[in-house]
Amino acid sequence: MLSREHRLADSADFQLVFGHGKSFANRNLVLYHRRRNDEGPFRLGLSVSKKIGNAVMRNQIRRLLSEAFRTVLLEASPQLDGVDLVIIARIPAAQLEYRDFIHNVKHLLERSGYIKKQ
């Protein structure tokens, strides 16, 4: 789990990222990102629609996404300072396993330029 300083929780902050940020998507996830004016730590927000299963399934997807991001973070952490990120799970994400979440998060961070392609 990410520490409190790395969580994007305020609705207004989510709206700023959606309205003024850039997005990249693949079949399972959408990544919105926006650079802030300060150089504080990155902040991550996760969104899973009510269209995806019940509350138990949505919380499981959030936990898997958070852990996958933490795993991939080791490659991207210096470039992420001062960035707000929002990851949205699409409906097909309900069928993914943990390693698939890692692959999808890594793919989106590569496309957005926060980690180098391998």
ChimeraX attribute file (.defattr): number of C-alpha atoms within 10 A of each C-alpha:
attribute: neighborCount
match mode: 1-to-1
recipient: residues
	/A:1	12
	/A:2	12
	/A:3	7
	/A:4	9
	/A:5	11
	/A:6	16
	/A:7	18
	/A:8	18
	/A:9	13
	/A:10	9
	/A:11	8
	/A:12	10
	/A:13	16
	/A:14	20
	/A:15	11
	/A:16	13
	/A:17	21
	/A:18	17
	/A:19	11
	/A:20	12
	/A:21	18
	/A:22	14
	/A:23	18
	/A:24	16
	/A:25	18
	/A:26	12
	/A:27	11
	/A:28	18
	/A:29	22
	/A:30	18
	/A:31	23
	/A:32	23
	/A:33	23
	/A:34	18
	/A:35	17
	/A:36	14
	/A:37	8
	/A:38	9
	/A:39	11
	/A:40	13
	/A:41	16
	/A:42	20
	/A:43	22
	/A:44	21
	/A:45	21
	/A:46	19
	/A:47	17
	/A:48	21
	/A:49	13
	/A:50	11
	/A:51	9
	/A:52	16
	/A:53	13
	/A:54	10
	/A:55	12
	/A:56	9
	/A:57	14
	/A:58	19
	/A:59	13
	/A:60	12
	/A:61	24
	/A:62	19
	/A:63	15
	/A:64	20
	/A:65	26
	/A:66	20
	/A:67	17
	/A:68	20
	/A:69	23
	/A:70	17
	/A:71	13
	/A:72	17
	/A:73	18
	/A:74	10
	/A:75	14
	/A:76	18
	/A:77	14
	/A:78	13
	/A:79	13
	/A:80	19
	/A:81	16
	/A:82	17
	/A:83	19
	/A:84	24
	/A:85	27
	/A:86	23
	/A:87	24
	/A:88	20
	/A:89	23
	/A:90	18
	/A:91	16
	/A:92	11
	/A:93	19
	/A:94	16
	/A:95	9
	/A:96	13
	/A:97	11
	/A:98	14
	/A:99	11
	/A:100	16
	/A:101	22
	/A:102	19
	/A:103	13
	/A:104	23
	/A:105	27
	/A:106	23
	/A:107	19
	/A:108	21
	/A:109	21
	/A:110	16
	/A:111	16
	/A:112	17
	/A:113	12
	/A:114	17
	/A:115	21
	/A:116	12
	/A:117	10
	/A:118	4
